[in-house]
Amino acid sequence: MAGILFILSAPSGSGKSTLVSQLRSLVGQLDFSISYTTRAPRGSEQEGREYHYVSAETFREMIAAGEFLEWANVFGNYYGTASASLEKARVAGRDLLLDIDVQGARQVRERVPEAVSIFILPPNPRVLATRLRNRSRAEGTIDESVIQRRLDKARQEIENYRQYSYILVNDVLDVAVESLLAIVKVERLARSGEPFDSEDARRLEELAHGCLQMEARKKLGPVLRSFGLNEEQAE
């Protein structure tokens, strides 16, 4: 039996990597697809842990060979998910988690429409800028032009939030982790056909329901306005 494909997207600096790490430590039977990229490793990143680091030439050869489920060019660097990771999870009947950007998520949804898509938002540009500066500082350099470019990109990506099944605002980490965990568990329960007849299952269902796009949109006004957006501007 094939597992569930979970897609996570978020603007750079939104804390997505931390959420993914927390989720993977709390949930079993969940494979994580390690993407390919042409960018250089950052800080303590290691080959095969955060990414598979390849040359632009190698990446283009993989594109030509049809080896990617999705791929995109972001800030001049290629990022892509190998189709083999999805096939491996399907054969094993395990769930698969993809950490990909808006462009890649759109490609995956076209190919796997039953995928569960989750968009992570930062609470406001000020918090996002602080997180970006802290990350840059840890890497040994702070380039304000790069930070501004990422803030501009974040606004563009946030405009696409309506394309996702679930919306999470990563303001308080523990709350965001609990909500993400609830989404995964509820989707598993729903697809298993098991009833939500326990108190814990009903609590998880309520928490996940609050993150559904139509429900979350009721609370997104302040976040969207802080990025200079409103619901009419969102796609």
Backbone as JSON, one array per atom type, in Angstrom:
{
  "sequence": "MAGILFILSAPSGSGKSTLVSQLRSLVGQLDFSISYTTRAPRGSEQEGREYHYVSAETFREMIAAGEFLEWANVFGNYYGTASASLEKARVAGRDLLLDIDVQGARQVRERVPEAVSIFILPPNPRVLATRLRNRSRAEGTIDESVIQRRLDKARQEIENYRQYSYILVNDVLDVAVESLLAIVKVERLARSGEPFDSEDARRLEELAHGCLQMEARKKLGPVLRSFGLNEEQAE",
  "N": [[0.84, -1.2, 0.0], [0.6, 2.19, -0.91], [2.13, 5.03, 0.63], [1.49, 8.25, 2.22], [2.06, 11.35, 0.63], [3.62, 14.12, 1.79], [3.88, 17.58, 1.45], [5.93, 20.25, 2.21], [6.23, 23.71, 2.28], [7.81, 26.93, 2.43], [8.77, 30.37, 2.92], [12.25, 31.24, 2.71], [13.97, 31.11, 5.76], [11.84, 30.85, 7.44], [11.78, 28.96, 9.4], [11.31, 26.39, 8.66], [13.06, 24.17, 8.35], [13.71, 23.54, 10.98], [11.21, 22.79, 11.95], [10.74, 20.53, 10.35], [12.8, 18.86, 11.27], [11.99, 18.5, 13.96], [9.51, 17.23, 13.56], [10.27, 14.84, 12.29], [11.58, 13.6, 14.37], [9.53, 12.92, 15.99], [7.7, 11.35, 14.65], [7.15, 8.18, 13.3], [7.77, 5.91, 10.52], [8.05, 7.7, 8.44], [9.53, 8.85, 5.72], [12.16, 11.0, 4.58], [12.75, 13.05, 1.91], [15.8, 13.75, 0.55], [16.89, 16.54, -0.98], [18.42, 17.52, -4.12], [20.97, 19.89, -4.85], [22.62, 22.74, -6.33], [23.85, 24.66, -4.9], [26.39, 25.8, -2.57], [27.38, 24.05, 0.47], [26.1, 25.21, 3.64], [27.42, 26.54, 6.64], [27.37, 24.07, 9.06], [26.34, 22.11, 7.43], [26.01, 18.94, 5.81], [26.97, 16.68, 3.23], [24.46, 14.6, 1.93], [22.95, 14.76, 4.22], [21.59, 17.32, 4.77], [21.37, 18.1, 2.06], [21.99, 16.73, -1.25], [24.83, 17.63, -2.76], [25.63, 18.88, -5.84], [27.23, 19.55, -9.02], [26.35, 22.21, -11.35], [26.38, 21.28, -13.92], [26.07, 18.49, -13.59], [23.53, 18.48, -12.44], [21.96, 19.49, -14.54], [22.27, 17.43, -16.34], [20.87, 15.43, -15.0], [18.32, 16.5, -15.13], [17.86, 16.35, -17.9], [17.83, 13.61, -18.17], [15.47, 12.98, -17.03], [15.22, 12.55, -14.26], [14.12, 13.88, -12.11], [11.43, 14.49, -9.85], [10.5, 16.98, -9.34], [11.85, 20.23, -9.99], [13.65, 23.32, -9.56], [14.85, 26.66, -10.15], [16.33, 28.7, -7.9], [17.22, 31.79, -6.78], [19.44, 31.64, -8.45], [20.49, 29.12, -8.04], [20.09, 25.6, -8.53], [17.52, 23.4, -7.39], [16.22, 20.24, -6.54], [14.01, 17.34, -6.49], [14.52, 13.95, -6.43], [12.91, 11.52, -8.44], [13.15, 8.91, -7.66], [13.04, 8.78, -4.88], [10.35, 9.02, -4.19], [9.28, 6.74, -5.41], [10.63, 4.75, -3.99], [9.55, 5.11, -1.39], [6.88, 4.51, -1.92], [6.97, 1.8, -2.65], [7.76, 0.7, -0.23], [5.6, 1.36, 1.31], [5.59, 3.52, 2.97], [5.22, 6.83, 4.4], [6.1, 9.93, 2.79], [8.05, 12.82, 3.09], [8.39, 15.95, 1.66], [10.49, 18.71, 1.38], [10.13, 21.5, -0.11], [10.15, 24.28, -2.48], [7.76, 26.84, -3.56], [7.56, 26.74, -6.39], [8.42, 24.11, -6.96], [6.56, 22.65, -5.46], [4.21, 23.13, -6.85], [4.68, 21.72, -9.21], [4.8, 19.1, -8.19], [2.22, 18.71, -7.14], [0.76, 18.67, -9.49], [1.56, 16.27, -10.56], [1.1, 14.48, -8.51], [-1.73, 14.61, -7.35], [-3.1, 13.88, -5.03], [-1.47, 14.48, -2.93], [-0.6, 15.86, 0.29], [-0.49, 19.14, 1.05], [1.35, 21.65, 2.74], [1.74, 24.88, 3.94], [4.09, 27.02, 5.38], [4.18, 29.95, 7.24], [6.03, 32.88, 8.19], [5.53, 34.99, 11.09], [5.64, 37.77, 10.61], [7.35, 40.33, 8.62], [9.42, 41.47, 10.11], [10.19, 39.58, 12.07], [10.97, 37.56, 10.31], [13.15, 38.79, 8.99], [14.92, 39.03, 11.13], [15.42, 36.33, 11.71], [16.66, 35.59, 9.32], [18.96, 37.2, 9.4], [20.18, 36.18, 11.71], [20.76, 33.59, 10.84], [22.51, 34.17, 8.74], [24.54, 35.39, 10.19], [25.46, 33.24, 11.68], [26.62, 31.84, 9.66], [28.75, 33.39, 9.14], [28.67, 35.81, 7.77], [26.92, 38.83, 6.93], [24.79, 40.05, 4.64], [23.04, 42.67, 3.72], [21.71, 43.22, 1.36], [21.18, 40.73, 0.3], [19.48, 39.73, 2.26], [17.32, 41.49, 1.99], [16.52, 40.8, -0.57], [15.62, 38.21, -0.13], [13.48, 38.74, 1.56], [11.8, 40.09, -0.19], [11.33, 38.0, -1.97], [10.0, 36.28, -0.25], [7.57, 37.57, 0.13], [6.47, 37.28, -2.43], [6.22, 34.5, -2.53], [4.42, 34.0, -0.44], [2.09, 34.95, -1.51], [1.06, 32.78, -2.78], [-0.27, 31.14, -1.01], [-2.87, 30.1, -1.02], [-2.83, 27.89, -2.59], [-2.3, 25.7, -1.11], [-3.16, 22.94, 1.08], [-3.12, 23.07, 3.87], [-2.37, 25.63, 6.3], [0.17, 27.06, 8.24], [1.24, 29.24, 10.79], [4.34, 30.03, 11.81], [4.99, 31.04, 14.61], [5.16, 30.62, 17.46], [7.25, 28.11, 18.29], [6.76, 25.53, 19.57], [3.97, 25.34, 19.39], [3.58, 25.38, 16.64], [4.89, 23.01, 15.92], [3.27, 21.13, 17.25], [0.88, 21.5, 15.84], [1.65, 20.76, 13.25], [2.31, 18.09, 13.67], [-0.22, 17.15, 14.36], [-1.59, 17.42, 11.92], [-0.28, 15.51, 10.29], [-0.87, 13.11, 11.71], [-3.68, 13.1, 11.68], [-4.25, 13.0, 8.93], [-3.22, 10.49, 8.39], [-4.93, 8.88, 9.96], [-7.39, 9.43, 8.73], [-7.04, 8.36, 6.15], [-6.67, 5.76, 6.73], [-9.1, 4.89, 7.41], [-9.96, 4.52, 9.97], [-12.02, 5.23, 12.82], [-12.53, 8.46, 14.39], [-12.65, 8.15, 17.3], [-11.56, 8.4, 19.81], [-10.59, 10.42, 22.61], [-8.12, 11.68, 22.28], [-7.74, 11.48, 19.5], [-9.86, 13.04, 18.58], [-9.09, 15.51, 19.58], [-6.74, 15.98, 18.13], [-7.87, 16.07, 15.58], [-9.4, 18.4, 15.75], [-7.39, 20.3, 16.11], [-5.9, 20.03, 13.72], [-7.91, 20.66, 11.91], [-8.22, 23.38, 12.34], [-6.09, 24.33, 10.96], [-6.61, 23.95, 8.33], [-6.88, 25.34, 5.08], [-9.17, 27.06, 4.55], [-10.07, 27.56, 7.11], [-7.79, 28.57, 8.41], [-7.36, 30.9, 6.99], [-9.05, 32.76, 8.08], [-7.64, 33.8, 10.14], [-5.42, 34.93, 9.11], [-5.18, 37.56, 8.32], [-3.65, 39.71, 9.76], [-1.02, 38.75, 9.35], [-0.75, 38.68, 6.53], [-1.2, 41.39, 5.95], [1.02, 42.52, 7.18], [3.01, 41.9, 5.42], [2.36, 43.49, 3.38], [0.22, 42.59, 1.9], [-3.06, 41.51, 0.86], [-6.09, 39.53, 0.98], [-7.18, 39.66, -1.57], [-4.99, 40.02, -3.2], [-3.67, 37.65, -3.05], [-3.02, 34.57, -4.68]],
  "CA": [[0.0, 0.0, 0.0], [1.4, 3.41, -0.99], [1.97, 5.94, 1.75], [1.04, 9.62, 1.96], [3.1, 12.31, 0.26], [3.45, 15.41, 2.45], [4.68, 18.66, 0.87], [6.1, 21.42, 3.06], [6.86, 24.86, 1.62], [7.87, 28.13, 3.26], [9.84, 31.29, 2.55], [13.53, 31.02, 3.37], [14.07, 31.76, 7.07], [10.59, 30.71, 8.19], [11.92, 27.93, 10.41], [10.83, 25.12, 8.12], [14.01, 23.09, 8.62], [13.56, 23.17, 12.4], [9.94, 22.06, 12.06], [10.95, 19.21, 9.74], [13.62, 18.08, 12.2], [11.15, 18.13, 15.1], [8.51, 16.27, 13.1], [10.91, 13.55, 12.03], [11.95, 12.99, 15.65], [8.3, 12.54, 16.7], [6.84, 10.5, 13.82], [7.77, 7.05, 12.65], [7.28, 5.53, 9.18], [8.03, 8.91, 7.61], [10.8, 9.07, 5.03], [12.42, 12.38, 4.19], [13.48, 13.1, 0.65], [16.92, 14.69, 0.57], [16.92, 17.17, -2.29], [19.69, 17.83, -4.79], [21.14, 21.32, -5.06], [23.92, 23.17, -6.86], [24.47, 25.66, -4.03], [27.41, 25.28, -1.66], [26.89, 23.79, 1.83], [26.16, 26.32, 4.59], [27.75, 26.21, 8.02], [27.69, 22.68, 9.4], [25.63, 21.19, 6.55], [26.82, 17.82, 5.32], [26.49, 15.93, 2.06], [23.6, 13.48, 2.25], [22.12, 15.02, 5.4], [20.68, 18.4, 4.38], [21.2, 18.03, 0.61], [23.02, 16.15, -2.09], [25.43, 18.79, -3.43], [26.16, 18.49, -7.15], [27.55, 20.67, -9.9], [25.28, 22.62, -12.25], [26.44, 20.38, -15.07], [25.46, 17.22, -13.18], [22.1, 18.71, -12.24], [21.31, 19.6, -15.86], [22.25, 16.08, -16.91], [19.79, 14.72, -14.34], [17.08, 17.03, -15.72], [17.75, 15.77, -19.25], [17.55, 12.18, -18.04], [14.15, 12.81, -16.42], [15.39, 11.95, -12.94], [13.52, 14.68, -11.05], [10.0, 14.63, -9.65], [10.35, 18.42, -9.5], [13.08, 20.99, -9.83], [13.46, 24.76, -9.73], [16.01, 27.53, -10.01], [16.03, 29.68, -6.85], [18.36, 32.67, -6.54], [20.59, 31.22, -9.26], [20.89, 27.75, -7.74], [19.1, 24.58, -8.79], [17.07, 22.51, -6.33], [15.34, 19.25, -7.15], [13.68, 16.11, -5.78], [14.64, 12.78, -7.31], [11.71, 10.67, -8.51], [13.44, 7.63, -7.01], [12.67, 8.83, -3.46], [8.91, 8.76, -4.11], [9.07, 5.34, -5.76], [11.12, 3.95, -2.87], [8.56, 5.18, -0.32], [5.67, 3.8, -2.37], [7.23, 0.35, -2.56], [7.84, 0.33, 1.19], [4.36, 1.7, 1.97], [5.88, 4.54, 3.97], [4.92, 8.2, 4.02], [7.27, 10.66, 2.33], [7.99, 14.25, 3.35], [9.19, 16.78, 0.76], [10.74, 20.09, 1.79], [10.37, 22.11, -1.42], [9.64, 25.63, -2.61], [6.46, 27.0, -4.21], [7.64, 26.24, -7.77], [8.49, 22.65, -6.93], [5.3, 22.12, -4.94], [3.22, 23.18, -7.93], [4.97, 20.6, -10.11], [4.46, 17.84, -7.54], [0.76, 18.6, -7.05], [0.26, 18.3, -10.81], [1.87, 14.86, -10.8], [0.54, 13.68, -7.41], [-2.77, 15.5, -6.83], [-3.57, 13.47, -3.71], [-0.48, 14.88, -1.92], [-1.03, 16.79, 1.33], [0.42, 20.28, 0.98], [1.35, 22.49, 3.95], [2.53, 26.1, 3.77], [4.54, 27.61, 6.64], [4.41, 31.38, 7.14], [6.57, 33.6, 9.33], [4.47, 35.87, 11.61], [5.73, 39.1, 10.01], [8.66, 40.55, 8.0], [10.45, 41.79, 11.11], [10.68, 38.3, 12.6], [11.66, 36.86, 9.23], [14.44, 39.45, 8.78], [15.77, 38.65, 12.27], [15.84, 34.94, 11.52], [17.61, 35.56, 8.2], [20.23, 37.78, 9.88], [20.8, 35.23, 12.64], [21.31, 32.51, 10.05], [23.68, 34.7, 8.04], [25.59, 35.62, 11.2], [26.02, 31.92, 12.0], [27.43, 31.44, 8.51], [29.95, 34.23, 9.12], [28.55, 37.04, 6.99], [25.59, 39.4, 6.82], [24.67, 40.89, 3.45], [21.69, 43.21, 3.79], [21.06, 43.15, 0.05], [20.67, 39.36, 0.17], [18.34, 39.62, 3.17], [16.19, 42.19, 1.37], [16.07, 40.0, -1.71], [14.86, 37.09, 0.39], [12.22, 39.29, 2.05], [10.98, 40.33, -1.38], [10.93, 36.69, -2.46], [9.04, 35.75, 0.7], [6.27, 38.18, -0.18], [5.97, 36.64, -3.65], [5.83, 33.12, -2.22], [3.24, 34.03, 0.42], [0.93, 35.18, -2.38], [0.59, 31.49, -3.28], [-0.68, 30.28, 0.1], [-4.14, 29.46, -1.29], [-2.6, 26.65, -3.34], [-1.96, 24.64, -0.15], [-4.28, 22.39, 1.86], [-3.0, 23.53, 5.25], [-1.55, 26.82, 6.53], [0.68, 27.2, 9.6], [2.07, 30.41, 11.08], [5.38, 29.59, 12.74], [5.27, 32.12, 15.56], [5.66, 29.89, 18.64], [7.73, 26.83, 17.73], [6.07, 24.36, 20.13], [2.61, 25.33, 18.86], [3.69, 25.01, 15.22], [5.24, 21.58, 15.88], [2.07, 20.38, 17.64], [-0.08, 21.58, 14.74], [2.18, 19.95, 12.15], [2.16, 16.69, 14.09], [-1.64, 16.83, 14.28], [-1.94, 17.27, 10.5], [0.22, 14.21, 9.83], [-1.6, 12.02, 12.35], [-5.07, 13.1, 11.22], [-4.27, 12.5, 7.54], [-3.02, 9.04, 8.45], [-6.16, 8.27, 10.46], [-8.44, 9.58, 7.72], [-6.8, 7.47, 5.02], [-6.73, 4.38, 7.22], [-10.51, 4.55, 7.59], [-10.25, 4.32, 11.39], [-12.88, 6.3, 13.35], [-11.94, 9.39, 15.35], [-13.53, 7.9, 18.44], [-10.88, 8.58, 21.09], [-10.44, 11.83, 22.98], [-6.89, 12.19, 21.68], [-7.97, 11.62, 18.07], [-10.74, 14.2, 18.36], [-8.29, 16.72, 19.86], [-5.87, 16.15, 16.98], [-8.72, 16.47, 14.46], [-9.75, 19.81, 15.94], [-6.18, 21.1, 15.89], [-5.61, 20.0, 12.29], [-9.0, 21.37, 11.22], [-7.95, 24.81, 12.45], [-5.01, 24.67, 10.03], [-7.1, 23.86, 6.96], [-6.76, 26.66, 4.45], [-10.36, 27.9, 4.73], [-10.14, 27.96, 8.52], [-6.61, 29.38, 8.74], [-7.47, 32.2, 6.33], [-9.77, 33.67, 8.96], [-6.69, 34.38, 11.1], [-4.21, 35.34, 8.4], [-5.2, 38.98, 7.98], [-2.49, 40.47, 10.26], [0.22, 38.27, 8.72], [-0.74, 39.15, 5.15], [-1.04, 42.86, 5.93], [2.39, 42.87, 7.57], [3.83, 41.75, 4.22], [1.82, 44.38, 2.35], [-0.7, 41.82, 1.07], [-4.41, 41.23, 1.35], [-6.59, 38.3, 0.37], [-7.41, 39.86, -3.0], [-3.72, 39.91, -3.91], [-3.18, 36.27, -3.0], [-3.51, 33.74, -5.79]],
  "C": [[0.87, 1.24, 0.0], [1.11, 4.3, 0.2], [1.5, 7.3, 1.29], [2.24, 10.47, 1.61], [2.76, 13.65, 0.9], [4.41, 16.42, 1.83], [4.73, 19.81, 1.87], [6.81, 22.51, 2.27], [6.84, 26.05, 2.58], [8.93, 29.07, 2.71], [11.12, 30.97, 3.32], [13.59, 31.8, 4.68], [12.83, 31.6, 7.92], [10.66, 29.66, 9.29], [11.46, 26.56, 9.97], [11.76, 23.96, 8.46], [13.91, 22.61, 10.06], [12.28, 22.37, 12.59], [10.08, 20.64, 11.49], [11.74, 18.31, 10.68], [12.8, 17.6, 13.39], [10.14, 17.06, 14.71], [9.12, 14.89, 12.91], [11.31, 12.84, 13.31], [10.73, 12.45, 16.39], [7.45, 11.52, 15.96], [7.65, 9.38, 13.19], [7.18, 6.8, 11.28], [7.15, 6.74, 8.26], [9.42, 9.12, 7.02], [10.93, 10.55, 4.66], [13.26, 12.37, 2.92], [14.56, 14.17, 0.71], [17.1, 15.25, -0.84], [18.34, 17.3, -2.83], [19.78, 19.34, -4.96], [22.52, 21.61, -5.63], [24.55, 24.23, -5.97], [25.49, 24.99, -3.1], [26.81, 25.0, -0.28], [27.04, 25.03, 2.71], [26.56, 25.8, 5.96], [28.14, 24.77, 8.21], [26.96, 21.67, 8.52], [26.57, 20.13, 6.0], [26.15, 17.16, 4.13], [25.65, 14.74, 2.52], [22.76, 13.65, 3.5], [21.1, 16.12, 5.1], [20.34, 18.31, 2.88], [22.23, 17.09, 0.01], [23.56, 17.32, -2.92], [26.09, 18.33, -4.72], [26.48, 19.74, -7.95], [26.35, 21.02, -10.77], [25.22, 21.7, -13.46], [25.76, 19.05, -14.76], [23.95, 17.37, -13.03], [21.38, 18.77, -13.58], [21.26, 18.25, -16.56], [21.11, 15.25, -16.3], [18.43, 15.19, -14.85], [16.83, 16.36, -17.08], [17.38, 14.3, -19.2], [16.19, 11.91, -17.39], [14.18, 12.23, -15.02], [14.69, 12.71, -11.82], [11.99, 14.63, -11.05], [9.63, 16.1, -9.82], [11.72, 19.05, -9.39], [12.78, 22.46, -10.09], [14.8, 25.47, -9.6], [15.64, 28.64, -9.03], [17.29, 30.49, -6.54], [19.62, 32.17, -7.25], [21.1, 29.84, -8.98], [19.74, 26.79, -8.04], [18.79, 23.78, -7.52], [16.13, 21.49, -6.97], [15.15, 18.01, -6.28], [13.74, 14.94, -6.75], [13.37, 11.93, -7.27], [11.91, 9.36, -7.76], [13.0, 7.62, -5.55], [11.18, 8.53, -3.28], [8.62, 7.29, -4.41], [9.51, 4.42, -4.62], [10.12, 3.93, -1.72], [7.29, 4.41, -0.68], [5.83, 2.29, -2.21], [7.21, -0.12, -1.11], [6.54, 0.63, 1.94], [4.54, 2.72, 3.07], [5.44, 5.92, 3.46], [6.22, 8.9, 3.64], [7.04, 12.15, 2.55], [8.93, 14.98, 2.4], [9.29, 18.19, 1.32], [11.12, 20.84, 0.52], [9.72, 23.49, -1.5], [8.32, 25.64, -3.39], [6.47, 26.46, -5.64], [7.6, 24.72, -7.81], [7.19, 22.03, -6.46], [4.23, 22.09, -6.02], [3.43, 22.01, -8.9], [4.54, 19.27, -9.49], [2.95, 17.65, -7.46], [0.15, 18.21, -8.4], [0.45, 16.81, -11.07], [1.26, 13.95, -9.75], [-0.55, 14.51, -6.74], [-3.29, 15.13, -5.45], [-2.59, 13.84, -2.59], [-1.09, 15.88, -0.94], [-0.03, 17.94, 1.38], [0.24, 21.22, 2.17], [2.26, 23.7, 3.71], [2.81, 26.72, 5.13], [4.8, 29.1, 6.42], [5.14, 31.91, 8.36], [5.5, 34.57, 9.83], [4.46, 37.26, 11.01], [7.13, 39.29, 9.44], [9.77, 40.83, 8.99], [11.06, 40.52, 11.69], [11.46, 37.55, 11.54], [13.05, 37.46, 9.0], [15.42, 39.09, 9.9], [16.29, 37.23, 12.11], [16.87, 34.83, 10.4], [18.96, 36.11, 8.62], [20.94, 36.83, 10.83], [21.44, 34.07, 11.88], [22.57, 32.97, 9.31], [24.84, 34.92, 9.0], [26.27, 34.3, 11.56], [26.91, 31.4, 10.89], [28.64, 32.34, 8.31], [29.86, 35.5, 8.32], [27.12, 37.51, 6.95], [25.58, 40.36, 5.64], [23.23, 41.38, 3.4], [20.97, 43.15, 2.45], [20.47, 41.76, -0.18], [19.43, 39.18, 1.05], [17.12, 40.31, 2.58], [15.64, 41.41, 0.18], [15.23, 38.82, -1.24], [13.52, 37.55, 0.98], [11.26, 39.55, 0.89], [10.45, 39.01, -1.95], [9.87, 36.07, -1.56], [7.65, 36.29, 0.41], [5.66, 37.53, -1.42], [5.48, 35.23, -3.37], [4.55, 33.07, -1.4], [1.97, 34.26, -0.4], [0.3, 33.88, -2.86], [-0.02, 30.6, -2.2], [-1.99, 29.54, -0.17], [-3.99, 28.14, -2.06], [-2.39, 25.44, -2.41], [-3.18, 24.21, 0.68], [-4.3, 22.93, 3.28], [-2.08, 24.75, 5.32], [-1.13, 26.86, 7.99], [1.47, 28.49, 9.71], [3.07, 30.0, 12.15], [5.81, 30.77, 13.62], [5.89, 31.53, 16.82], [6.0, 28.47, 18.18], [6.96, 25.64, 18.25], [4.66, 24.22, 19.58], [2.62, 24.87, 17.4], [4.01, 23.52, 15.08], [4.01, 20.73, 16.22], [1.04, 20.37, 16.51], [0.36, 20.71, 13.56], [2.02, 18.46, 12.44], [0.7, 16.25, 13.98], [-2.08, 16.6, 12.83], [-1.52, 15.89, 9.99], [-0.6, 13.06, 10.42], [-3.04, 11.94, 11.86], [-5.17, 12.6, 9.78], [-4.07, 10.99, 7.51], [-4.28, 8.33, 8.92], [-7.25, 8.29, 9.4], [-8.26, 8.58, 6.58], [-6.81, 6.0, 5.43], [-8.18, 3.92, 7.37], [-10.89, 4.32, 9.04], [-11.09, 5.5, 11.91], [-12.11, 7.2, 14.32], [-12.75, 9.3, 16.64], [-12.84, 8.0, 19.79], [-10.76, 10.08, 21.37], [-9.21, 12.44, 22.33], [-7.07, 12.42, 20.18], [-8.84, 12.82, 17.76], [-10.0, 15.51, 18.6], [-7.38, 17.02, 18.68], [-6.67, 16.63, 15.77], [-9.08, 17.95, 14.56], [-8.57, 20.72, 15.65], [-5.84, 21.17, 14.4], [-6.65, 20.78, 11.5], [-8.76, 22.88, 11.24], [-6.86, 25.28, 11.51], [-5.42, 24.52, 8.57], [-7.17, 25.25, 6.36], [-7.95, 27.57, 4.73], [-10.52, 28.37, 6.16], [-9.0, 28.9, 8.87], [-6.71, 30.78, 8.15], [-8.18, 33.23, 7.19], [-8.83, 34.41, 9.91], [-5.45, 34.96, 10.44], [-4.11, 36.83, 8.1], [-3.99, 39.75, 8.46], [-1.17, 40.06, 9.62], [0.33, 38.81, 7.3], [-0.51, 40.65, 5.08], [0.38, 43.27, 6.29], [3.36, 42.74, 6.4], [3.3, 42.61, 3.07], [0.86, 43.68, 1.43], [-2.09, 41.83, 1.67], [-4.93, 40.02, 0.59], [-6.83, 38.46, -1.12], [-6.15, 39.72, -3.82], [-3.2, 38.49, -3.97], [-3.8, 35.46, -4.14], [-4.41, 32.64, -5.29]]
}
